[in-house]
Amino acid sequence: MDKVDVRFPQPAKAAPSNLPKNAFERATALVDLMGRLTLLLQREAAAVRARRPTAELLQMAREKQPMSLVYEEISRMLRVDRDGVIALPAELKTALKEATGQLYAASADNAEALRVGGQAQKIVVDTVVAAVTRAQKAPATAYAAHMGGGRGYAPPPSGPRTSSALNKQL
């Protein structure tokens, strides 16, 4: 919680000046924003399915975050202005409805792609962990069969089998 000095009243923060001013402008901006966000979600889902590099997926996430915040703010402002929404032209209402449906479909597809990609990544990590664990459980000392019929001692094995380690930082 921000500390506020009550001795000196602070002027109210003005809304950002670049936001749409009326319902028509908000609805038009929202249709455009939903279209761009839908395309970004579709690109991200395709990139996840194509197993594109993490840097590419991270860049898409960086693009998605501010667009999502603006979408939330404009849609909230539009929902509050009921009279303005009622006065919108029918074709703009139809465009809003279609853009909303496309955005929801792209969001569901994106969520499914991310879920499946996460599960696939978990399988790979679990396989590597199991292999490293098996390698680390190798006996520290080995009795060589060639030295007296299994009674001799050989130094502990070295090399890739004992130097296996798991990088736990993902």
Rosetta constraint file for C-alpha pairs under 8 A:
AtomPair CA 5 CA 9 HARMONIC 7.41 0.50
AtomPair CA 15 CA 19 HARMONIC 7.90 0.50
AtomPair CA 19 CA 26 HARMONIC 7.95 0.50
AtomPair CA 19 CA 74 HARMONIC 7.69 0.50
AtomPair CA 20 CA 25 HARMONIC 5.31 0.50
AtomPair CA 20 CA 26 HARMONIC 5.17 0.50
AtomPair CA 20 CA 29 HARMONIC 7.47 0.50
AtomPair CA 20 CA 74 HARMONIC 7.89 0.50
AtomPair CA 21 CA 25 HARMONIC 6.52 0.50
AtomPair CA 21 CA 26 HARMONIC 7.08 0.50
AtomPair CA 22 CA 26 HARMONIC 6.15 0.50
AtomPair CA 22 CA 84 HARMONIC 7.34 0.50
AtomPair CA 23 CA 27 HARMONIC 5.94 0.50
AtomPair CA 23 CA 78 HARMONIC 6.08 0.50
AtomPair CA 23 CA 81 HARMONIC 6.91 0.50
AtomPair CA 23 CA 84 HARMONIC 4.98 0.50
AtomPair CA 23 CA 85 HARMONIC 6.16 0.50
AtomPair CA 23 CA 88 HARMONIC 7.36 0.50
AtomPair CA 24 CA 28 HARMONIC 6.14 0.50
AtomPair CA 24 CA 84 HARMONIC 7.36 0.50
AtomPair CA 24 CA 85 HARMONIC 7.87 0.50
AtomPair CA 24 CA 88 HARMONIC 6.28 0.50
AtomPair CA 25 CA 29 HARMONIC 6.03 0.50
AtomPair CA 26 CA 30 HARMONIC 5.90 0.50
AtomPair CA 26 CA 74 HARMONIC 6.31 0.50
AtomPair CA 26 CA 75 HARMONIC 7.80 0.50
AtomPair CA 26 CA 77 HARMONIC 7.83 0.50
AtomPair CA 26 CA 78 HARMONIC 6.42 0.50
AtomPair CA 27 CA 31 HARMONIC 6.17 0.50
AtomPair CA 27 CA 78 HARMONIC 7.14 0.50
AtomPair CA 27 CA 92 HARMONIC 7.27 0.50
AtomPair CA 27 CA 96 HARMONIC 7.07 0.50
AtomPair CA 28 CA 32 HARMONIC 6.44 0.50
AtomPair CA 28 CA 92 HARMONIC 7.37 0.50
AtomPair CA 29 CA 33 HARMONIC 6.02 0.50
AtomPair CA 30 CA 34 HARMONIC 5.90 0.50
AtomPair CA 30 CA 71 HARMONIC 6.80 0.50
AtomPair CA 30 CA 74 HARMONIC 6.74 0.50
AtomPair CA 30 CA 75 HARMONIC 7.04 0.50
AtomPair CA 30 CA 96 HARMONIC 7.60 0.50
AtomPair CA 31 CA 35 HARMONIC 6.24 0.50
AtomPair CA 31 CA 95 HARMONIC 6.78 0.50
AtomPair CA 31 CA 96 HARMONIC 5.65 0.50
AtomPair CA 31 CA 99 HARMONIC 6.04 0.50
AtomPair CA 32 CA 36 HARMONIC 6.39 0.50
AtomPair CA 33 CA 37 HARMONIC 6.02 0.50
AtomPair CA 33 CA 67 HARMONIC 7.41 0.50
AtomPair CA 33 CA 71 HARMONIC 6.90 0.50
AtomPair CA 34 CA 38 HARMONIC 5.90 0.50
AtomPair CA 34 CA 71 HARMONIC 7.45 0.50
AtomPair CA 34 CA 99 HARMONIC 6.05 0.50
AtomPair CA 34 CA 100 HARMONIC 7.01 0.50
AtomPair CA 34 CA 103 HARMONIC 6.25 0.50
AtomPair CA 35 CA 39 HARMONIC 6.33 0.50
AtomPair CA 35 CA 99 HARMONIC 6.37 0.50
AtomPair CA 35 CA 103 HARMONIC 7.33 0.50
AtomPair CA 36 CA 40 HARMONIC 6.25 0.50
AtomPair CA 37 CA 41 HARMONIC 6.15 0.50
AtomPair CA 37 CA 64 HARMONIC 7.11 0.50
AtomPair CA 37 CA 67 HARMONIC 6.87 0.50
AtomPair CA 37 CA 68 HARMONIC 7.76 0.50
AtomPair CA 37 CA 103 HARMONIC 7.23 0.50
AtomPair CA 38 CA 42 HARMONIC 6.20 0.50
AtomPair CA 38 CA 102 HARMONIC 6.78 0.50
AtomPair CA 38 CA 103 HARMONIC 5.01 0.50
AtomPair CA 38 CA 106 HARMONIC 5.78 0.50
AtomPair CA 38 CA 107 HARMONIC 7.53 0.50
AtomPair CA 39 CA 43 HARMONIC 6.13 0.50
AtomPair CA 40 CA 44 HARMONIC 6.09 0.50
AtomPair CA 40 CA 60 HARMONIC 7.25 0.50
AtomPair CA 40 CA 64 HARMONIC 7.19 0.50
AtomPair CA 41 CA 45 HARMONIC 6.14 0.50
AtomPair CA 41 CA 64 HARMONIC 7.99 0.50
AtomPair CA 41 CA 106 HARMONIC 6.00 0.50
AtomPair CA 41 CA 107 HARMONIC 6.51 0.50
AtomPair CA 41 CA 110 HARMONIC 5.95 0.50
AtomPair CA 42 CA 46 HARMONIC 6.19 0.50
AtomPair CA 42 CA 106 HARMONIC 5.96 0.50
AtomPair CA 42 CA 109 HARMONIC 7.70 0.50
AtomPair CA 42 CA 110 HARMONIC 6.66 0.50
AtomPair CA 43 CA 47 HARMONIC 6.10 0.50
AtomPair CA 44 CA 48 HARMONIC 6.16 0.50
AtomPair CA 44 CA 57 HARMONIC 6.73 0.50
AtomPair CA 44 CA 60 HARMONIC 6.55 0.50
AtomPair CA 44 CA 110 HARMONIC 7.01 0.50
AtomPair CA 45 CA 49 HARMONIC 6.22 0.50
AtomPair CA 45 CA 109 HARMONIC 7.00 0.50
AtomPair CA 45 CA 110 HARMONIC 4.84 0.50
AtomPair CA 45 CA 113 HARMONIC 5.54 0.50
AtomPair CA 45 CA 114 HARMONIC 7.11 0.50
AtomPair CA 46 CA 50 HARMONIC 6.07 0.50
AtomPair CA 47 CA 51 HARMONIC 6.05 0.50
AtomPair CA 47 CA 52 HARMONIC 5.26 0.50
AtomPair CA 47 CA 57 HARMONIC 7.11 0.50
AtomPair CA 48 CA 52 HARMONIC 6.15 0.50
AtomPair CA 48 CA 57 HARMONIC 7.46 0.50
AtomPair CA 48 CA 113 HARMONIC 6.51 0.50
AtomPair CA 48 CA 114 HARMONIC 6.77 0.50
AtomPair CA 48 CA 117 HARMONIC 6.54 0.50
AtomPair CA 49 CA 113 HARMONIC 6.53 0.50
AtomPair CA 49 CA 117 HARMONIC 7.07 0.50
AtomPair CA 52 CA 56 HARMONIC 6.71 0.50
AtomPair CA 52 CA 57 HARMONIC 7.15 0.50
AtomPair CA 53 CA 57 HARMONIC 6.69 0.50
AtomPair CA 54 CA 58 HARMONIC 6.00 0.50
AtomPair CA 55 CA 59 HARMONIC 6.21 0.50
AtomPair CA 56 CA 60 HARMONIC 6.52 0.50
AtomPair CA 57 CA 61 HARMONIC 6.30 0.50
AtomPair CA 58 CA 62 HARMONIC 6.22 0.50
AtomPair CA 59 CA 63 HARMONIC 6.35 0.50
AtomPair CA 60 CA 64 HARMONIC 6.07 0.50
AtomPair CA 61 CA 65 HARMONIC 6.24 0.50
AtomPair CA 62 CA 66 HARMONIC 7.47 0.50
AtomPair CA 63 CA 67 HARMONIC 6.80 0.50
AtomPair CA 64 CA 68 HARMONIC 6.06 0.50
AtomPair CA 65 CA 69 HARMONIC 6.42 0.50
AtomPair CA 66 CA 70 HARMONIC 6.24 0.50
AtomPair CA 67 CA 71 HARMONIC 6.05 0.50
AtomPair CA 68 CA 72 HARMONIC 6.18 0.50
AtomPair CA 69 CA 73 HARMONIC 6.31 0.50
AtomPair CA 70 CA 74 HARMONIC 6.08 0.50
AtomPair CA 71 CA 75 HARMONIC 5.92 0.50
AtomPair CA 72 CA 76 HARMONIC 5.99 0.50
AtomPair CA 73 CA 77 HARMONIC 6.22 0.50
AtomPair CA 74 CA 78 HARMONIC 6.13 0.50
AtomPair CA 75 CA 79 HARMONIC 6.10 0.50
AtomPair CA 76 CA 80 HARMONIC 6.29 0.50
AtomPair CA 77 CA 81 HARMONIC 6.52 0.50
AtomPair CA 78 CA 82 HARMONIC 7.43 0.50
AtomPair CA 78 CA 84 HARMONIC 7.80 0.50
AtomPair CA 78 CA 85 HARMONIC 6.98 0.50
AtomPair CA 79 CA 85 HARMONIC 7.65 0.50
AtomPair CA 81 CA 85 HARMONIC 6.35 0.50
AtomPair CA 82 CA 86 HARMONIC 6.21 0.50
AtomPair CA 83 CA 87 HARMONIC 6.31 0.50
AtomPair CA 84 CA 88 HARMONIC 6.45 0.50
AtomPair CA 88 CA 92 HARMONIC 6.59 0.50
AtomPair CA 88 CA 93 HARMONIC 6.61 0.50
AtomPair CA 89 CA 93 HARMONIC 6.45 0.50
AtomPair CA 90 CA 94 HARMONIC 6.17 0.50
AtomPair CA 91 CA 95 HARMONIC 6.12 0.50
AtomPair CA 92 CA 96 HARMONIC 6.11 0.50
AtomPair CA 93 CA 97 HARMONIC 6.22 0.50
AtomPair CA 94 CA 98 HARMONIC 6.20 0.50
AtomPair CA 95 CA 99 HARMONIC 6.01 0.50
AtomPair CA 96 CA 100 HARMONIC 5.99 0.50
AtomPair CA 97 CA 101 HARMONIC 6.27 0.50
AtomPair CA 98 CA 102 HARMONIC 6.22 0.50
AtomPair CA 99 CA 103 HARMONIC 6.03 0.50
AtomPair CA 100 CA 104 HARMONIC 6.13 0.50
AtomPair CA 101 CA 105 HARMONIC 6.19 0.50
AtomPair CA 102 CA 106 HARMONIC 6.09 0.50
AtomPair CA 103 CA 107 HARMONIC 5.99 0.50
AtomPair CA 104 CA 108 HARMONIC 6.18 0.50
AtomPair CA 105 CA 109 HARMONIC 6.20 0.50
AtomPair CA 106 CA 110 HARMONIC 5.94 0.50
AtomPair CA 107 CA 111 HARMONIC 6.04 0.50
AtomPair CA 108 CA 112 HARMONIC 6.19 0.50
AtomPair CA 109 CA 113 HARMONIC 6.18 0.50
AtomPair CA 110 CA 114 HARMONIC 6.16 0.50
AtomPair CA 111 CA 115 HARMONIC 6.06 0.50
AtomPair CA 112 CA 116 HARMONIC 6.11 0.50
AtomPair CA 113 CA 117 HARMONIC 5.95 0.50
AtomPair CA 114 CA 118 HARMONIC 5.96 0.50
AtomPair CA 115 CA 119 HARMONIC 6.27 0.50
AtomPair CA 116 CA 120 HARMONIC 6.18 0.50
AtomPair CA 117 CA 121 HARMONIC 6.14 0.50
AtomPair CA 118 CA 122 HARMONIC 6.14 0.50
AtomPair CA 119 CA 123 HARMONIC 6.32 0.50
AtomPair CA 120 CA 124 HARMONIC 6.46 0.50
AtomPair CA 121 CA 125 HARMONIC 6.24 0.50
AtomPair CA 122 CA 126 HARMONIC 5.98 0.50
AtomPair CA 123 CA 127 HARMONIC 6.12 0.50
AtomPair CA 124 CA 128 HARMONIC 6.31 0.50
AtomPair CA 125 CA 129 HARMONIC 6.09 0.50
AtomPair CA 126 CA 130 HARMONIC 6.09 0.50
AtomPair CA 127 CA 131 HARMONIC 6.23 0.50
AtomPair CA 128 CA 132 HARMONIC 6.15 0.50
AtomPair CA 128 CA 166 HARMONIC 7.98 0.50
AtomPair CA 129 CA 133 HARMONIC 6.00 0.50
AtomPair CA 129 CA 166 HARMONIC 6.82 0.50
AtomPair CA 130 CA 134 HARMONIC 6.14 0.50
AtomPair CA 131 CA 135 HARMONIC 6.22 0.50
AtomPair CA 132 CA 136 HARMONIC 6.10 0.50
AtomPair CA 132 CA 164 HARMONIC 5.92 0.50
AtomPair CA 132 CA 165 HARMONIC 6.42 0.50
AtomPair CA 132 CA 166 HARMONIC 6.81 0.50
AtomPair CA 133 CA 137 HARMONIC 6.22 0.50
AtomPair CA 134 CA 138 HARMONIC 6.85 0.50
AtomPair CA 135 CA 161 HARMONIC 5.50 0.50
AtomPair CA 135 CA 162 HARMONIC 6.69 0.50
AtomPair CA 135 CA 164 HARMONIC 6.83 0.50
AtomPair CA 136 CA 161 HARMONIC 7.10 0.50
AtomPair CA 136 CA 162 HARMONIC 6.04 0.50
AtomPair CA 136 CA 164 HARMONIC 6.81 0.50
AtomPair CA 138 CA 161 HARMONIC 7.82 0.50
AtomPair CA 138 CA 162 HARMONIC 7.71 0.50
AtomPair CA 139 CA 156 HARMONIC 7.85 0.50
AtomPair CA 140 CA 156 HARMONIC 5.32 0.50
AtomPair CA 140 CA 157 HARMONIC 7.07 0.50
AtomPair CA 141 CA 153 HARMONIC 7.75 0.50
AtomPair CA 141 CA 154 HARMONIC 6.94 0.50
AtomPair CA 141 CA 155 HARMONIC 6.26 0.50
AtomPair CA 141 CA 156 HARMONIC 4.50 0.50
AtomPair CA 141 CA 157 HARMONIC 7.22 0.50
AtomPair CA 142 CA 153 HARMONIC 6.49 0.50
AtomPair CA 142 CA 154 HARMONIC 5.64 0.50
AtomPair CA 142 CA 155 HARMONIC 6.85 0.50
AtomPair CA 142 CA 156 HARMONIC 6.12 0.50
AtomPair CA 142 CA 157 HARMONIC 7.56 0.50
AtomPair CA 143 CA 147 HARMONIC 8.00 0.50
AtomPair CA 143 CA 150 HARMONIC 5.80 0.50
AtomPair CA 143 CA 151 HARMONIC 6.36 0.50
AtomPair CA 143 CA 152 HARMONIC 5.54 0.50
AtomPair CA 143 CA 153 HARMONIC 4.72 0.50
AtomPair CA 143 CA 154 HARMONIC 5.69 0.50
AtomPair CA 144 CA 149 HARMONIC 7.80 0.50
AtomPair CA 144 CA 150 HARMONIC 5.40 0.50
AtomPair CA 144 CA 151 HARMONIC 7.17 0.50
AtomPair CA 144 CA 152 HARMONIC 5.77 0.50
AtomPair CA 144 CA 153 HARMONIC 6.06 0.50
AtomPair CA 144 CA 154 HARMONIC 5.82 0.50
AtomPair CA 145 CA 149 HARMONIC 5.04 0.50
AtomPair CA 145 CA 150 HARMONIC 3.85 0.50
AtomPair CA 145 CA 151 HARMONIC 7.11 0.50
AtomPair CA 145 CA 152 HARMONIC 7.27 0.50
AtomPair CA 146 CA 150 HARMONIC 6.59 0.50
AtomPair CA 146 CA 152 HARMONIC 7.87 0.50
AtomPair CA 147 CA 151 HARMONIC 6.52 0.50
AtomPair CA 147 CA 152 HARMONIC 4.82 0.50
AtomPair CA 147 CA 153 HARMONIC 7.45 0.50
AtomPair CA 148 CA 152 HARMONIC 5.76 0.50
AtomPair CA 157 CA 161 HARMONIC 7.64 0.50
AtomPair CA 157 CA 162 HARMONIC 7.04 0.50
AtomPair CA 158 CA 162 HARMONIC 5.70 0.50
AtomPair CA 158 CA 163 HARMONIC 7.44 0.50
AtomPair CA 159 CA 163 HARMONIC 6.10 0.50
AtomPair CA 160 CA 164 HARMONIC 6.09 0.50
